[in-house]
Amino acid sequence: MTPMTLWMQSSLFWVRLFKQQQDAYLRMLGQFAEKIPHESAADLSREAEAMKDIASTAKKPASKAKSASTPKAVAELEPA
């Protein structure tokens, strides 16, 4: 085993560990976010629709037309 191979394998181990920790942290934040109270069902619905728009554009390849709609969806999340 060459030193470069050993270094790459150990680096890959730490990168995987870091990714697992980051994923666990984001899942925990998501669980906390689910518990945040909303003032009305309309607020909850508006937030869910904005998140659906963001999630659907994130899964598709980026295009100029779609990237223009993302700021609008993000702006809907900010308090009035």
C-alpha positions as CSV (number, residue, x, y, z in Angstrom):
1,M,0.0,0.0,0.0
2,T,1.5,3.3,-1.0
3,P,1.4,6.4,1.3
4,M,-0.9,8.1,-1.2
5,T,-3.4,5.3,-1.1
6,L,-3.4,5.2,2.7
7,W,-3.9,9.0,2.8
8,M,-6.8,8.8,0.4
9,Q,-8.5,6.0,2.3
10,S,-8.2,7.8,5.7
11,S,-9.4,11.1,4.1
12,L,-12.4,9.3,2.6
13,F,-13.2,7.9,6.1
14,W,-13.2,11.3,7.7
15,V,-15.3,12.8,4.8
16,R,-17.9,10.1,5.2
17,L,-18.0,10.6,9.0
18,F,-18.4,14.4,8.5
19,K,-21.2,13.8,6.0
20,Q,-23.0,11.4,8.4
21,Q,-22.7,14.0,11.2
22,Q,-24.0,16.8,9.0
23,D,-27.0,14.7,7.8
24,A,-27.9,13.8,11.4
25,Y,-27.6,17.5,12.4
26,L,-29.9,18.5,9.5
27,R,-32.4,15.8,10.4
28,M,-32.4,17.1,14.0
29,L,-33.0,20.7,12.8
30,G,-35.9,19.4,10.7
31,Q,-37.5,17.7,13.6
32,F,-37.2,20.9,15.7
33,A,-38.6,23.0,12.8
34,E,-41.7,20.7,12.7
35,K,-42.5,21.7,16.3
36,I,-42.5,25.5,15.6
37,P,-46.1,26.8,16.1
38,H,-47.8,28.7,13.3
39,E,-50.3,31.4,13.9
40,S,-52.8,30.1,11.4
41,A,-53.4,27.3,8.9
42,A,-52.9,29.9,6.1
43,D,-49.4,30.6,7.4
44,L,-48.6,26.9,7.4
45,S,-50.1,26.4,3.9
46,R,-48.1,29.4,2.5
47,E,-44.9,28.0,4.0
48,A,-45.5,24.5,2.7
49,E,-46.2,25.8,-0.8
50,A,-43.0,27.9,-0.8
51,M,-41.0,24.9,0.4
52,K,-42.5,22.7,-2.3
53,D,-41.5,25.2,-5.0
54,I,-38.0,25.3,-3.6
55,A,-37.7,21.5,-3.4
56,S,-39.0,21.0,-6.9
57,T,-36.6,23.5,-8.4
58,A,-33.7,22.0,-6.5
59,K,-34.3,18.5,-8.0
60,K,-34.4,19.8,-11.6
61,P,-31.4,20.9,-13.5
62,A,-30.9,24.7,-13.1
63,S,-32.2,26.8,-15.9
64,K,-32.5,30.6,-16.3
65,A,-36.3,30.5,-16.2
66,K,-36.5,28.3,-13.1
67,S,-33.8,30.3,-11.2
68,A,-35.9,33.4,-11.5
69,S,-38.7,31.8,-9.5
70,T,-36.6,30.7,-6.5
71,P,-36.2,34.2,-5.0
72,K,-40.0,34.7,-5.0
73,A,-40.5,31.4,-3.2
74,V,-37.9,32.4,-0.6
75,A,-39.4,35.8,-0.2
76,E,-42.7,34.2,0.7
77,L,-41.1,32.6,3.7
78,E,-40.0,35.9,5.3
79,P,-42.4,37.4,7.8
80,A,-44.7,40.2,6.6
